[in-house]
Amino acid sequence: MSTRIEKRFGELRAAGRGGLVVFVTAGDPTYEVSREILLGLPKSGADLIEIGMPFTDPMADGPAIQASSLRALKSGQNMKKTLQLVREFRAKDAATPIVLMGYYNPIYSYGVDRFLADAGKAGVDGLIIVDLPPEEDEELCLPAMKAGLNFIRLATPTTDDIRLPTVLNNTSGFVYYVSIMGITGTRSASDADIAAAVGRLKRHTDLPIAVGFGISTPERAAAVARVADAAVVGSAVVNRIAAALDANGVPTPHAASSALDLVKSLAAGVRAARA
């Protein structure tokens, strides 16, 4: 039986367009605003949703997503509440794929078996765990696959042809290509570099390729969606949420709508990319 992720990429292929993957941090800036944004994402044009699991030490993330994680933790977000967010989303939307993204520590603390059982019941479709290499597949990847979740792996510009088969082994759903080295939300790669990288990955796998890091405008999202199966946008959306906080860090009334307006413009760019 195909997963929601596989179905969605099949629908995008049939429609002849690339997709838009939107990242938001669970509980940022508050549970209520986070839920409002999450529930509004599909209608705003998000084809897949990545939900960041807040963590105290998100070392692979740039300043924007680090700050969003800290805001969420300060507002009381935890794994139980993150899974509750997914449950509330699933009660309204049975089709849009949800991927939880983050680090192994919060899952380990929660308990792997308990986490996989609760995530499956909540309606999670896949996991991206940035600090678990393929050599540690027995920790989470293989149990996740057994539980029916896609385990999505990252490839980078330094993942050479020798390393790539190891990275792709046990990967399912899609491959997330990190288009630049370093932390999120800082720079962007050239169109030519992205096209070459996607072409190389496609020679190694039939899985869809989603490209992220450094995509912040409808034009950049469109450029990526022309050559990849999806464009991933995270820091730009998180920055838009941060910009709608007052001097005390309290969300203003338009915090959710402002973030969703950005998603609408990104989705318009992606949808026009292959028109």
Secondary structure, 3 states (H helix, E strand, C coil): CCCHHHHHHHHHHHHCCCEEEEEEECCCCCHHHHHHHHHHHHHHCCCEEEEECCCCCCCCCCHHHHHHHHHHHHCCCCHHHHHHHHHHHHHHCCCCCEEEEECHHHHHHHCHHHHHHHHHHHCCCEEEECCCCHHHCCCCHHHHHHCCCEECEEECCCCCCCCHHHHHCCCCCCEEEECCCCCCCCCCCCHHHHHHHHHHHHHHCCCCEEEECCCCCHHHHHHHHHHCCEEEECHHHHHHHHHCECCCCCECCCHHHHHHHHHHHHHHHHHHCCC
